[in-house]
């Protein structure tokens, strides 16, 4: 029996033992009055509203997309203190910890530290970097206590949100306008974990609400023998919400954060000859963002909304420095129902300015890169058969500075088979525009020594074309007061997928040292096909006990165009596990005690030879008073350490995830 199978049996045994323990106390626990935060029945899960799938509020049951919502109660009962860890609970999302402050996160494949097919937003404002079209997860500045919910749409959303919403959308929605009163919370744990935060909100008269918050966090190295990866962060923000009239609301928010994260990376000491050194380095990131949103409720049930946002980020990791400023403006009109039709349309513009400074390890061919995008979208929901069937047609047209015009249409259909069953299907096209890195980077790959050494150097390609996706999806939902099933399946085909091509070697005398230069460039000579699906099963055996199970299947295949001088097909061919799943148990015991546990099972990652692993997390929470909570959380309880991702191409060493214990106290006033 292999160590992995032994470990898996231990985890499952522990989970069964925990479930048995919970059952022994169930007789008294489930006779109590339900907790106000607890859904009265599982079929209410389908009544949770989600806005990211249609740019207007829709029940999950009325959404023709693979939608999932992590509610505020889900977040609280997880006990987790960072967004990447929370995303492990979402079916179809691949989350792998690289080290103590870096993650690889994607939806439906293509995972890496620099994953670039996922749109991540905070309150509808994009937070991805134009440099690599991804997210610096170590610098994401959202306090967990301020998150109202996290909406995750698996599948393309380009017809509404535009380019780069290819494989999915994550929208982190804060609850700051509704906060009244204050709270102080603190967490301490092993591996040097320590966090603290304070927030306060109040009203000024019947129409004005304000809030403010501040916090700090620090964690030590999780495995110093593998990498230096400690980090620290401070954050703060404030907001104002004003009911200008009975139909108009103005919401203003500002937030800032700063901190540093360390990594052990490989640095180029000399380009010719190519010499490298491995040593710790510090990545310092400071960011500010501000947003204003005006909303008018129309008498016919529609809505007008206009918003503007500004995001400034300074990041320096000793290899690459970036000063980025992003400005966004958008307008949207959600018309009320008129006959069979419900129309939503709008327009948006985004301007990004990036000032960069590279090194011998990584550089860009241009010091300043500015780019803009403008676009408009329209979507119509058409109802049939007494509203039991809804057909949605829509598209977005966008223009990018460096890649021109793009067309992203979608057609979706939803059929309510009964009051408890629904089926949906969709066909969509989405595009991903090349990042600044793919168009302009310069990086030394390796050297073949000899009398005439050969140095391979990767160059960006300013002629790169956008990658395009055609996705076919379908799903089925069934719910009852005690059981809920949500199934989704998909097949995605990516044309003009980016790979690495070799060019002819050429003689060079850079730095006065004769050598052969082997140019490697990005190109669009690959086609990738992925297929799979996700299952979400929720069962409530007893009124105060809920079991949530998820399973995700992912398959991938690719082929290169004829005549390709392939250097490397896309490294993301097999960077996501074929199988992964979770089982989560949530129990509310007497005396306001929560007892929660989660088992994670993740299959092997073939391309990086990362073996399958399992982890077991458990939490106990106790509301001592109406204003005072304490909780204890254990992560990886039955596994001292395991690797989740090989970051050989991520610019830093990788380290194993470790067992970790923490305690959290929250006082509300």
C-alpha positions as CSV (number, residue, x, y, z in Angstrom):
1,X,0.0,0.0,0.0
2,X,1.4,3.4,-1.0
3,X,1.9,6.2,1.5
4,X,-0.7,8.3,-0.4
5,X,-3.3,5.6,-0.1
6,X,-2.5,5.1,3.6
7,X,-2.8,8.9,4.1
8,X,-6.1,8.9,2.3
9,X,-7.5,6.1,4.5
10,X,-6.4,8.0,7.6
11,X,-8.2,11.1,6.4
12,X,-11.4,9.3,5.5
13,X,-11.2,7.4,8.8
14,X,-10.9,10.7,10.7
15,X,-13.8,12.1,8.8
16,X,-16.0,9.2,9.6
17,X,-15.0,9.3,13.2
18,X,-15.9,13.0,13.3
19,X,-19.2,12.4,11.7
20,X,-20.0,9.7,14.3
21,X,-19.1,12.1,17.1
22,X,-21.5,14.7,15.6
23,X,-24.3,12.2,15.3
24,X,-24.0,11.2,19.0
25,X,-24.8,14.8,20.0
26,X,-27.5,15.2,17.3
27,X,-30.4,14.2,19.5
28,X,-30.3,17.3,21.6
29,X,-28.6,19.6,19.1
30,X,-31.2,19.4,16.4
31,X,-34.1,20.0,18.8
32,X,-33.0,23.6,19.4
33,X,-34.4,26.7,17.7
34,X,-32.6,27.2,14.3
35,X,-29.8,29.7,14.2
36,X,-31.0,32.9,12.4
37,X,-28.1,32.7,10.0
38,X,-28.9,29.2,9.0
39,X,-31.0,28.6,5.9
40,X,-34.3,27.1,6.9
41,X,-34.2,24.5,4.1
42,X,-31.7,23.5,1.4
43,X,-34.0,24.6,-1.4
44,X,-33.3,28.2,-0.3
45,X,-29.8,27.7,-1.8
46,X,-31.4,28.2,-5.2
47,X,-32.9,31.5,-4.1
48,X,-29.6,33.1,-3.3
49,X,-29.1,35.9,-5.7
50,X,-26.1,36.3,-8.0
51,X,-25.2,39.3,-10.1
52,X,-22.0,38.3,-11.9
53,X,-23.7,36.0,-14.4
54,X,-26.2,38.5,-15.9
55,X,-25.0,42.0,-14.5
56,X,-28.3,42.1,-12.7
57,X,-29.7,40.3,-9.6
58,X,-30.8,36.7,-10.5
59,X,-31.6,33.7,-8.3
60,X,-29.1,30.9,-8.8
61,X,-32.1,28.8,-10.0
62,X,-32.8,31.3,-12.8
63,X,-29.2,31.4,-14.0
64,X,-28.3,29.7,-17.3
65,X,-24.6,29.3,-16.2
66,X,-22.6,27.3,-13.7
67,X,-22.9,29.7,-10.8
68,X,-21.8,29.2,-7.2
69,X,-22.0,31.5,-4.2
70,X,-19.9,31.4,-1.1
71,X,-22.2,33.1,1.4
72,X,-21.1,35.1,4.5
73,X,-22.0,32.2,6.7
74,X,-20.0,29.8,4.5
75,X,-17.0,32.1,4.9
76,X,-17.5,32.5,8.7
77,X,-17.8,28.8,9.3
78,X,-14.8,27.9,7.2
79,X,-12.5,29.8,9.7
80,X,-10.2,30.6,6.8
81,X,-8.4,33.9,6.7
82,X,-7.4,34.4,3.0
83,X,-9.4,34.4,-0.2
84,X,-7.3,31.7,-2.1
85,X,-8.1,29.1,0.7
86,X,-11.8,30.0,0.5
87,X,-11.8,29.3,-3.2
88,X,-10.9,25.6,-2.5
89,X,-14.6,25.2,-1.4
90,X,-15.9,26.1,-4.9
91,X,-16.4,23.2,-7.4
92,X,-14.4,23.6,-10.6
93,X,-11.8,26.0,-9.1
94,X,-8.3,24.6,-9.0
95,X,-6.3,26.1,-6.0
96,X,-2.7,25.0,-5.3
97,X,-0.5,26.6,-2.7
98,X,3.0,27.3,-4.1
99,X,4.5,28.5,-0.9
100,X,3.5,30.6,2.1
101,X,2.4,33.6,0.0
102,X,1.9,32.4,-3.5
103,X,-0.9,30.4,-5.2
104,X,-1.8,29.0,-8.5
105,X,-5.6,29.5,-9.1
106,X,-7.7,28.9,-12.1
107,X,-11.1,27.6,-13.2
108,X,-11.5,24.6,-15.5
109,X,-7.8,24.2,-16.2
110,X,-4.7,26.2,-17.4
111,X,-3.4,26.6,-13.8
112,X,-0.2,28.3,-12.9
113,X,1.0,31.2,-10.8
114,X,0.5,33.3,-13.9
115,X,-2.9,31.9,-14.8
116,X,-4.4,34.3,-17.3
117,X,-7.9,33.1,-18.3
118,X,-9.8,34.1,-15.1
119,X,-11.4,37.5,-14.4
120,X,-11.1,38.5,-10.7
121,X,-13.1,41.5,-9.4
122,X,-13.8,43.3,-6.2
123,X,-17.3,44.8,-6.3
124,X,-17.3,44.5,-10.1
125,X,-13.9,46.3,-10.5
126,X,-11.2,44.2,-12.2
127,X,-8.0,43.7,-10.1
128,X,-5.9,41.7,-12.6
129,X,-2.5,43.0,-13.8
130,X,-2.2,43.9,-17.5
131,X,1.4,42.7,-17.3
132,X,0.5,39.0,-17.2
133,X,-3.4,39.2,-17.2
134,X,-3.5,37.5,-13.8
135,X,-3.7,38.4,-10.1
136,X,-1.1,38.9,-7.4
137,X,-2.9,36.9,-4.8
138,X,-0.4,37.8,-2.1
139,X,-1.4,41.5,-2.5
140,X,-5.2,41.0,-2.7
141,X,-6.4,43.5,0.0
142,X,-9.9,42.3,1.0
143,X,-10.5,41.7,4.7
144,X,-12.4,38.4,5.2
145,X,-14.7,40.0,7.7
146,X,-15.9,42.5,5.1
147,X,-16.9,40.0,2.4
148,X,-20.6,39.6,1.9
149,X,-20.3,36.8,-0.6
150,X,-18.0,35.5,-3.3
151,X,-19.7,34.8,-6.6
152,X,-18.0,32.3,-8.9
153,X,-19.1,31.8,-12.5
154,X,-17.5,28.8,-14.1
155,X,-17.3,29.3,-17.9
156,X,-17.0,32.2,-20.2
157,X,-18.5,35.7,-19.4
158,X,-17.0,37.7,-22.3
159,X,-20.4,38.7,-23.7
160,X,-20.9,40.8,-20.5
161,X,-17.5,41.4,-18.9
162,X,-15.3,41.5,-22.0
163,X,-12.0,40.0,-23.0
164,X,-10.1,37.8,-20.4
165,X,-13.3,36.6,-18.8
166,X,-12.6,33.3,-20.6
167,X,-12.7,30.3,-18.2
168,X,-14.5,32.0,-15.3
169,X,-15.3,35.0,-13.2
170,X,-14.7,35.5,-9.5
171,X,-16.5,38.6,-8.0
172,X,-15.7,39.4,-4.4
173,X,-18.6,41.4,-3.1
174,X,-18.1,43.4,0.1
175,X,-20.8,44.3,2.6
176,X,-19.4,47.6,3.9
177,X,-22.4,49.8,3.0
178,X,-24.7,47.8,5.2
179,X,-22.4,47.5,8.2
180,X,-23.6,49.1,11.4
181,X,-21.8,49.0,14.7
182,X,-18.2,47.8,15.1
183,X,-16.1,44.7,15.5
184,X,-12.6,43.8,16.5
185,X,-11.1,40.5,15.6
186,X,-7.8,38.8,16.1
187,X,-6.2,35.6,15.0
188,X,-3.1,33.9,16.3
189,X,-1.6,30.6,15.1
190,X,1.3,28.4,14.4
191,X,3.9,29.3,11.7
192,X,4.0,32.8,13.1
193,X,0.5,33.7,12.0
194,X,-1.0,36.8,13.6
195,X,-3.8,39.0,12.3
196,X,-5.9,41.8,13.7
197,X,-8.6,44.1,12.3
198,X,-11.1,46.7,13.5
199,X,-14.2,48.0,11.6
200,X,-17.0,50.5,12.4
201,X,-20.0,51.7,10.6
202,X,-22.8,54.1,11.5
203,X,-25.6,56.2,10.1
204,X,-25.9,60.0,9.9
205,X,-29.6,60.6,9.7
206,X,-31.9,58.3,7.7
207,X,-30.0,58.6,4.4
208,X,-26.3,58.5,5.0
209,X,-24.2,55.6,6.1
210,X,-20.4,55.5,6.6
211,X,-17.8,52.9,7.5
212,X,-14.1,52.5,8.1
213,X,-11.7,49.6,8.7
214,X,-8.1,48.9,9.3
215,X,-6.1,45.7,9.8
216,X,-2.7,44.0,9.7
217,X,-1.4,40.5,9.3
218,X,1.9,38.6,9.4
219,X,3.0,35.0,8.9
220,X,6.4,33.3,9.2
221,X,8.2,30.9,6.8
222,X,6.2,27.8,6.4
223,X,9.2,25.6,5.5
224,X,12.5,27.5,5.7
225,X,14.4,24.5,4.4
226,X,12.7,24.8,1.1
227,X,12.0,28.6,0.7
228,X,11.9,31.9,2.5
229,X,8.3,32.9,2.2
230,X,7.2,35.0,5.2
231,X,4.9,37.9,4.6
232,X,3.2,40.9,6.2
233,X,0.4,43.2,5.2
234,X,-1.5,46.3,6.5
235,X,-4.7,47.6,5.0
236,X,-7.4,50.2,5.6
237,X,-10.4,51.8,3.9
238,X,-13.5,53.8,4.3
239,X,-16.8,54.3,2.4
240,X,-19.9,56.4,2.3
241,X,-23.3,55.4,1.1
242,X,-25.9,58.2,0.5
243,X,-29.6,57.7,-0.4
244,X,-29.8,60.9,-2.5
245,X,-33.5,60.3,-3.1
246,X,-36.0,57.5,-2.8
247,X,-34.7,56.1,-6.1
248,X,-31.1,57.2,-6.2
249,X,-28.1,56.0,-4.3
250,X,-24.4,57.1,-4.3
251,X,-21.7,54.8,-3.0
252,X,-18.1,55.9,-2.5
253,X,-15.3,53.7,-1.4
254,X,-11.5,54.1,-1.0
255,X,-9.0,51.4,0.2
256,X,-5.3,51.1,0.5
257,X,-2.9,48.4,1.4
258,X,0.8,47.8,1.7
259,X,3.2,45.0,2.6
260,X,5.9,42.6,1.5
261,X,6.3,39.0,0.8
262,X,9.6,37.1,0.6
263,X,10.6,34.4,-1.9
264,X,13.6,32.3,-2.7
265,X,14.1,32.8,-6.4
266,X,16.6,32.1,-9.2
267,X,18.2,35.3,-10.4
268,X,20.4,35.9,-13.5
269,X,23.8,37.2,-12.4
270,X,25.3,37.4,-15.9
271,X,23.5,37.2,-19.2
272,X,26.6,36.3,-21.3
273,X,27.9,33.9,-20.1
274,X,24.6,32.9,-18.5
275,X,25.1,32.6,-14.7
276,X,22.4,32.2,-12.1
277,X,22.2,32.6,-8.4
278,X,19.5,31.4,-5.9
279,X,18.8,33.7,-2.9
280,X,16.0,35.3,-1.0
281,X,14.3,38.4,-2.3
282,X,11.5,40.7,-1.1
283,X,8.4,41.7,-3.1
284,X,7.0,45.0,-1.9
285,X,3.5,45.9,-3.0
286,X,1.5,49.1,-2.3
287,X,-1.9,49.7,-3.8
288,X,-4.7,52.2,-3.6
289,X,-8.2,51.9,-5.1
290,X,-11.2,54.2,-5.2
291,X,-14.6,53.7,-6.7
292,X,-17.8,55.7,-7.1
293,X,-21.1,54.1,-8.1
294,X,-24.5,55.8,-8.7
295,X,-27.6,53.7,-8.9
296,X,-31.1,54.7,-9.9
297,X,-34.1,52.3,-9.4
298,X,-36.6,52.8,-12.2
299,X,-40.4,52.7,-11.7
300,X,-40.8,49.7,-14.1
301,X,-38.4,47.6,-12.1
302,X,-35.3,48.4,-14.1
303,X,-32.1,50.1,-13.0
304,X,-29.6,52.7,-14.2
305,X,-26.1,52.5,-13.0
306,X,-22.9,54.5,-13.6
307,X,-19.5,53.8,-12.0
308,X,-15.9,55.0,-12.1
309,X,-12.9,53.4,-10.5
310,X,-9.2,54.1,-10.1
311,X,-6.5,51.5,-9.1
312,X,-2.9,52.3,-8.5
313,X,-0.3,49.6,-7.8
314,X,3.4,49.8,-7.1
315,X,5.3,46.5,-7.0
316,X,9.0,45.8,-6.8
317,X,10.4,42.3,-6.3
318,X,14.1,43.0,-7.1
319,X,13.6,41.3,-10.4
320,X,10.9,43.5,-11.9
321,X,9.4,46.8,-10.8
322,X,6.0,48.0,-11.9
323,X,4.1,51.2,-11.4
324,X,0.6,50.7,-12.7
325,X,-2.4,53.0,-12.9
326,X,-5.8,51.8,-14.1
327,X,-8.9,53.9,-14.7
328,X,-12.3,52.4,-15.5
329,X,-15.7,53.9,-16.3
330,X,-18.9,52.1,-17.1
331,X,-22.6,52.7,-17.7
332,X,-25.4,50.1,-17.6
333,X,-29.2,50.1,-18.1
334,X,-31.2,47.2,-17.0
335,X,-34.6,47.7,-18.5
336,X,-37.7,46.5,-16.7
337,X,-39.8,43.6,-18.1
338,X,-41.6,44.6,-21.3
339,X,-43.7,41.8,-22.7
340,X,-41.5,38.8,-23.2
341,X,-38.3,40.8,-23.1
342,X,-35.9,42.0,-20.4
343,X,-33.0,44.0,-21.9
344,X,-29.7,44.9,-20.3
345,X,-27.1,47.0,-22.1
346,X,-24.2,49.2,-21.3
347,X,-20.7,50.5,-22.2
348,X,-17.3,50.6,-20.5
349,X,-13.8,52.0,-21.0
350,X,-10.6,51.0,-19.4
351,X,-7.2,52.8,-19.6
352,X,-4.0,51.2,-18.2
353,X,-0.6,52.9,-17.8
354,X,2.4,50.8,-16.8
355,X,5.8,52.1,-16.0
356,X,8.3,49.2,-15.7
357,X,11.9,48.5,-14.8
358,X,13.4,45.1,-15.4
359,X,16.7,43.2,-14.8
360,X,18.9,40.6,-16.3
361,X,16.4,38.0,-15.1
362,X,13.3,39.5,-16.6
363,X,12.7,42.6,-18.7
364,X,10.3,44.2,-21.2
365,X,11.3,45.7,-24.5
366,X,9.4,48.9,-23.7
367,X,9.8,50.9,-20.5
368,X,6.3,52.3,-20.6
369,X,3.3,50.4,-21.9
370,X,-0.1,52.1,-22.2
371,X,-3.2,50.3,-23.4
372,X,-6.9,51.0,-23.5
373,X,-10.1,49.1,-24.2
374,X,-13.5,50.3,-25.0
375,X,-16.7,48.3,-25.6
376,X,-20.4,48.0,-25.4
377,X,-22.7,45.0,-24.7
378,X,-26.4,44.1,-25.0
379,X,-28.2,41.1,-23.6
380,X,-31.9,40.2,-23.9
381,X,-33.7,37.6,-21.8
382,X,-36.8,36.4,-23.7
383,X,-39.4,34.4,-21.8
384,X,-41.7,31.7,-23.2
385,X,-44.3,29.2,-21.9
386,X,-45.5,31.3,-19.0
387,X,-41.9,32.1,-18.0
388,X,-40.9,28.5,-17.7
389,X,-38.4,28.9,-20.5
390,X,-36.0,31.8,-21.0
391,X,-33.7,32.3,-24.0
392,X,-30.8,34.7,-23.6
393,X,-29.0,36.2,-26.5
394,X,-26.2,38.8,-26.1
395,X,-22.8,40.0,-27.3
396,X,-20.1,42.4,-26.4
397,X,-18.0,44.3,-28.9
398,X,-14.6,45.6,-27.7
399,X,-11.6,47.4,-29.2
400,X,-8.1,47.0,-27.7
401,X,-5.1,49.3,-28.4
402,X,-2.9,46.5,-29.6
403,X,-5.2,43.8,-31.0
404,X,-8.2,45.7,-32.5
405,X,-11.8,44.7,-32.5
406,X,-13.3,41.6,-30.8
407,X,-16.7,40.0,-31.0
408,X,-17.9,37.9,-28.1
409,X,-21.5,36.5,-28.5
410,X,-23.5,34.1,-26.3
411,X,-26.8,32.1,-26.6
412,X,-28.3,30.6,-23.5
413,X,-31.5,28.7,-22.7
414,X,-33.1,27.8,-19.3
415,X,-36.0,25.5,-18.9
416,X,-37.9,25.2,-15.6
417,X,-39.0,21.6,-15.8
418,X,-40.9,22.0,-12.5
419,X,-40.8,24.2,-9.5
420,X,-37.9,22.2,-8.2
421,X,-36.1,21.2,-11.4
422,X,-34.3,23.2,-14.2
423,X,-32.0,22.5,-17.1
424,X,-29.9,24.9,-19.0
425,X,-27.5,25.0,-22.0
426,X,-25.2,27.6,-23.5
427,X,-22.9,28.3,-26.5
428,X,-20.4,31.2,-26.1
429,X,-17.4,32.7,-27.6
430,X,-14.7,34.5,-25.6
431,X,-11.3,35.9,-26.3
432,X,-8.1,36.5,-24.3
433,X,-5.9,39.3,-25.5
434,X,-2.1,38.8,-25.2
435,X,-0.6,40.3,-22.0
436,X,2.2,42.8,-22.0
437,X,4.6,40.0,-21.0
438,X,3.6,37.9,-24.0
439,X,4.1,40.8,-26.3
440,X,7.2,42.4,-24.9
441,X,9.1,40.2,-22.4
442,X,12.8,39.2,-22.6
443,X,14.1,36.4,-20.4
444,X,17.1,34.1,-20.5
445,X,16.2,30.5,-20.4
446,X,19.3,28.4,-20.4
447,X,22.9,28.0,-21.8
448,X,24.6,25.1,-23.6
449,X,28.3,25.6,-22.8
450,X,31.0,25.0,-25.3
451,X,33.7,26.7,-27.3
452,X,30.8,28.6,-28.9
453,X,28.1,28.6,-26.2
454,X,24.4,28.6,-27.1
455,X,22.1,30.8,-25.1
456,X,18.3,30.3,-25.4
457,X,16.4,33.6,-24.9
458,X,12.6,34.0,-24.8
459,X,11.2,37.1,-26.5
460,X,7.7,38.5,-26.5
461,X,5.9,38.7,-29.8
462,X,4.1,42.0,-30.6
463,X,2.3,40.2,-33.5
464,X,0.5,37.7,-31.2
465,X,-3.1,37.2,-31.9
466,X,-5.8,36.8,-29.2
467,X,-6.7,33.3,-28.1
468,X,-10.3,32.5,-28.8
469,X,-12.6,30.1,-27.0
470,X,-15.8,28.4,-28.2
471,X,-17.5,26.8,-25.2
472,X,-20.5,24.5,-25.0
473,X,-22.1,24.0,-21.6
474,X,-25.1,22.4,-20.1
475,X,-26.4,21.9,-16.6
476,X,-29.2,20.4,-14.4
477,X,-30.5,21.5,-11.0
478,X,-32.8,19.8,-8.6
479,X,-33.7,20.8,-5.1
480,X,-35.9,19.9,-2.2
481,X,-36.0,20.9,1.5
482,X,-33.4,18.2,2.4
483,X,-31.4,17.6,-0.8
484,X,-30.0,19.7,-3.6
485,X,-28.1,18.6,-6.8
486,X,-26.3,21.0,-9.2
487,X,-24.5,19.4,-12.2
488,X,-22.6,21.2,-15.0
489,X,-20.7,19.8,-18.0
490,X,-18.7,21.6,-20.6
491,X,-16.5,21.3,-23.7
492,X,-14.1,24.1,-24.5
493,X,-12.0,24.6,-27.7
494,X,-9.3,27.1,-27.7
495,X,-8.0,28.3,-31.1
496,X,-4.8,30.2,-31.6
497,X,-3.6,29.1,-28.2
498,X,-0.2,30.5,-27.3
499,X,2.8,28.2,-27.4
500,X,6.6,28.7,-27.7
501,X,8.3,28.4,-31.1
502,X,12.0,28.2,-31.9
503,X,13.7,30.5,-34.5
504,X,16.9,29.9,-36.3
505,X,20.1,30.3,-34.2
506,X,22.1,33.4,-34.9
507,X,25.6,34.5,-34.1
508,X,25.8,37.3,-31.5
509,X,28.5,39.1,-29.6
510,X,26.6,40.7,-26.8
511,X,29.0,42.0,-24.1
512,X,31.8,41.2,-26.4
513,X,31.4,37.4,-25.9
514,X,30.7,35.5,-29.1
515,X,27.9,33.0,-28.7
516,X,25.0,31.5,-30.6
517,X,21.6,33.0,-29.7
518,X,18.6,30.7,-29.9
519,X,15.5,32.9,-30.1
520,X,12.3,31.5,-28.6
521,X,9.1,33.4,-29.2
522,X,5.5,33.2,-28.2
523,X,3.2,32.2,-31.1
524,X,-0.3,31.1,-31.9
525,X,0.3,27.6,-33.2
526,X,-1.7,25.4,-30.8
527,X,-5.2,24.2,-30.4
528,X,-6.4,23.0,-27.0
529,X,-9.6,21.1,-26.1
530,X,-10.8,20.7,-22.5
531,X,-13.8,18.9,-21.2
532,X,-15.3,18.0,-17.9
533,X,-17.9,18.8,-15.4
534,X,-18.7,19.6,-11.8
535,X,-21.2,18.2,-9.3
536,X,-22.5,19.9,-6.1
537,X,-24.5,17.8,-3.7
538,X,-26.0,19.3,-0.5
539,X,-27.8,17.1,2.0
540,X,-29.4,17.9,5.3
541,X,-29.9,14.6,7.2
542,X,-31.2,16.6,10.2
543,X,-32.2,20.2,10.7
544,X,-28.9,21.3,12.2
545,X,-26.6,19.2,10.2
546,X,-25.6,19.9,6.6
547,X,-23.3,17.9,4.3
548,X,-21.8,19.5,1.2
549,X,-20.0,17.4,-1.4
550,X,-18.3,18.6,-4.6
551,X,-16.6,16.7,-7.4
552,X,-14.8,18.1,-10.5
553,X,-13.5,16.3,-13.6
554,X,-11.1,17.9,-16.0
555,X,-9.6,16.5,-19.2
556,X,-7.3,18.2,-21.7
557,X,-5.8,17.5,-25.1
558,X,-3.8,19.6,-27.5
559,X,-2.3,19.6,-31.0
560,X,0.2,21.8,-32.8
561,X,-0.2,23.3,-36.2
562,X,1.6,21.7,-39.1
563,X,5.0,23.2,-39.6
564,X,5.4,24.2,-35.9
565,X,9.0,24.3,-34.7
566,X,7.7,23.8,-31.2
567,X,10.0,24.6,-28.3
568,X,7.3,23.9,-25.7
569,X,3.6,23.4,-26.0
570,X,1.6,25.4,-23.5
571,X,2.8,24.3,-20.1
572,X,-0.8,24.4,-18.9
573,X,-1.6,21.2,-20.8
574,X,-1.7,19.2,-17.6
575,X,-1.2,21.6,-14.7
576,X,-4.6,20.9,-13.2
577,X,-5.7,17.6,-11.6
578,X,-8.0,15.4,-13.5
579,X,-10.1,14.7,-10.3
580,X,-10.7,16.7,-7.2
581,X,-13.5,16.9,-4.6
582,X,-14.5,18.0,-1.1
583,X,-16.8,16.8,1.6
584,X,-17.9,19.4,4.1
585,X,-19.8,18.8,7.3
586,X,-21.5,21.7,9.1
587,X,-23.2,21.0,12.5
588,X,-24.7,23.5,15.0
589,X,-24.7,22.1,18.5
590,X,-26.5,23.4,21.6
591,X,-25.2,26.5,23.4
592,X,-24.3,28.2,20.1
593,X,-21.4,25.8,19.2
594,X,-20.5,25.1,15.6
595,X,-18.5,22.0,14.7
596,X,-17.4,22.0,11.1
597,X,-15.0,19.8,9.1
598,X,-13.8,19.5,5.5
599,X,-12.0,16.8,3.6
600,X,-10.2,17.7,0.4
601,X,-9.1,15.1,-2.1
602,X,-6.9,16.3,-5.1
603,X,-5.6,14.2,-7.9
604,X,-2.0,14.2,-9.2
605,X,-0.7,16.9,-11.5
606,X,0.9,15.1,-14.4
607,X,3.0,17.9,-16.0
608,X,4.8,18.7,-12.7
609,X,4.8,15.2,-11.3
610,X,2.9,16.4,-8.2
611,X,1.3,13.4,-6.4
612,X,-2.2,13.3,-5.3
613,X,-2.9,14.5,-1.8
614,X,-5.6,14.9,0.8
615,X,-6.1,17.3,3.6
616,X,-8.5,17.5,6.6
617,X,-9.5,20.8,8.2
618,X,-11.7,21.1,11.3
619,X,-13.1,24.0,13.2
620,X,-15.0,24.5,16.4
621,X,-16.7,27.9,17.1
622,X,-18.5,29.1,20.2
623,X,-20.6,32.2,20.6
624,X,-19.9,32.9,24.2
625,X,-22.1,36.0,24.3
626,X,-24.3,37.7,21.7
627,X,-21.3,40.0,21.0
628,X,-18.3,37.6,21.5
629,X,-17.2,34.7,19.3
630,X,-14.2,32.4,19.6
631,X,-13.1,29.6,17.2
632,X,-10.3,27.1,16.8
633,X,-9.2,26.0,13.3
634,X,-6.9,23.1,12.3
635,X,-5.6,22.8,8.8
636,X,-4.0,19.6,7.3
637,X,-4.6,17.9,10.7
638,X,-3.6,14.4,9.5
639,X,-0.7,15.4,7.3
640,X,2.4,17.2,8.5
641,X,3.2,18.5,5.0
642,X,2.5,17.9,1.3
643,X,3.3,19.6,-2.0
644,X,0.5,21.1,-4.1
645,X,2.3,22.6,-7.1
646,X,5.7,22.6,-8.8
647,X,6.6,26.2,-9.4
648,X,9.6,25.5,-11.7
649,X,8.3,28.1,-14.1
650,X,6.9,30.6,-11.6
651,X,10.1,32.5,-10.7
652,X,10.4,31.2,-7.1
653,X,11.0,28.0,-5.2
654,X,8.1,26.0,-4.0
655,X,7.4,24.8,-0.5
656,X,5.0,22.3,1.1
657,X,1.7,23.1,2.7
658,X,1.9,22.3,6.4
659,X,-0.3,21.5,9.4
660,X,-1.4,24.7,11.0
661,X,-3.5,25.6,14.1
662,X,-5.1,29.0,14.8
663,X,-7.5,30.7,17.2
664,X,-9.8,33.6,16.3
665,X,-11.7,35.9,18.6
666,X,-14.3,38.4,17.4
667,X,-16.0,41.1,19.6
668,X,-18.9,43.1,18.1
669,X,-20.0,46.4,19.6
